[in-house]
Amino acid sequence: MRRRTFLASALALPAMRASRAAAKLDLAAIERTRVLRAANKYLGEAPVTVTAAGSPRSAGGKHDFFSEGDYWWPDPANPRGPYMQRDGMTNPDNFVEHRRAMIRLSLAVPALAAAYKITKVRKYADHAAAHLRAWFVDERTRMNPNLQYAQAIQGRFTGRGTGIIDTLHLVEVARAAWQIDLQPADLAGVKGWFASYIDWMTTHPYGIAERDAKNNHGTCWCTQVAAFAQLTGNREQMEWCRNRYKTVLIPHQEAADGSFPLELARTKPYGYSLFNLDAMAILVQTLSTREDNLWTWQLPDGRGMARAMAWMYPFIADKKGWPKPPDVMYDKEWPVRQPCLVFAGVALDKPEYIALWRKLEADPTVEEVLRNLPVRQPVLWF
């Protein structure tokens, strides 16, 4: 029997039951029409990277990603002075073009890759490759592999570690990259970019600060590093993230009942709870192996993904029972087709999770929802 490659082993579903559940689910059949509709649309769209737009408020250059802190506003008492915070309230005057371009990339490349995986029609892979080259390889248009100028705050910071959460949208892009049979030079270029980004995330003070964040930001740092390390074959970082999940994320973020208290304390408790649960689900789906099934792993007191899913599931199924105040913005837009439902439904053999996932909106159009839904093509994850 041919030995399994590292990547194949890292991607293996953690149990035969999960494999059988995935096969029974037949995601390709369920998703085919939706995937091809999106992919055919994206075939007509050229790549747009960070070099297509800029902001005079950015301290970076043409190839640097720039965004501004969502909840920071001009001070009415000092309009030209440092911005002040209004938690949960998004400033509509922020520069968002780079973020929009990255979300556009995160919609197009996974849809094209999913279409290629389902049909094996080469045009889908070729167009996905064009986007990847533009963003990560072509010196004229590529983004620099750092987020030194993300989530800046006028009058306070030219960039912050919290900005690293903006590249959560590259997780599914990285997942797609090794599933479209890229030409060797392109694959090497893409892997090189993500390897450089991992180095920056794990050594720059912004990356270290984000790694040590105690809420969803710390989760998303780990989710990204794990996904990018999987693409680049970085076993050391994957193992580090696996250990981080077991020793820091679950012990420090999950309460005895399975909730996330730090997310519940925010002004958008429902949206943040869903977001953190999805980010953890993506992390667990990325790192689980047959030998180390993070879906069923738990602390001695029972805390783990199974309990977190069990706590949140009733409120996804029927939001009227939500015990906290409604989110201050975008409360009615949630839930949608959360990836945690299909991932956990298969891994934990919970058909009710999958049934609910199938009922929910698969292709939301509200920008805030898209920004907080980093995985939209489950075909790429099984």
Disulfide bonds with the S-S distance in Angstrom:
none
